[in-house]
Amino acid sequence: MNRKAFTSLSLWLGLFVVGSSAWAQAPDATPPPPPPGGHFFFLRGEPIFEGLKPVTGAPFSAQASTQTSQTLADGNQINHTETAEVYRDSSGRTRRDATLTHIGPWSAATTPRKLVDINDPVAGVSYLLDVTDKTVVKMPLHGPRGRGLDVAGTKRFHEEAGDSSKIQRTTESLGTQVMAGVTVQGTRTTETIAAGTIGNQNPIVIVSERWTSPDLQAVVYSKHSDPRFGVTVYQLSNIVRQEPDPSLFQAPSDYTVKEAKEGPPRP
């Protein structure tokens, strides 16, 4: 892969790896290249590590999975599952390992690519590792690089519809329970898009369920149901609340390092 292609790949993945592999409108569809200026939106699953500040003093490792399903007009179904290993240390460093079959405008049709995203708020840098090519892009870290599916989707819809008065939104508490061995608190948000707002004959109801662990300060389970795009379920499993190996948050010494002056654009 040449330098130009790898730089473009890093911009795609800088947006992609924070969330799931679910693309907008069709989980298995490859999205178009970004327009000039690099500003675009697409829907994706729950960000694993989010917030304006790094979370310290709450180390853990876990497996994250995102399942997307969509039923087409002819009854055909599209189902897709992506898994990743995630880590966070006591200093707020994070890492996500994923093997991807679709990478922006590139399709890993022959061999899926293993990619690693490392954020180091202590050093103020982030690393994007391509395990296949043994290359790493080093970028300055400027806060979180992704948002949740419901936030991104709502922002996009508001900009397209231009009339928030036609969206009714309610949020209710689902109480407290234990998931994957940790205590979580749940909320359900329901958004109703009024008939005629975007040419829809009937109201469109979008339901988002989210369960967050106060101890981990992380989302453990979420479910987003939108009749336009299908259902996305994200969850953590095999949670281990111990300090991960420090070497996980460093770029391997035998990788070729490419410096980037700016981090990837945020949606």
Order of alpha helices (4+ residues) and beta strands (2+ residues): alpha-beta-beta-beta-beta-beta-beta-beta-beta-alpha-beta-beta-beta-beta-beta-beta
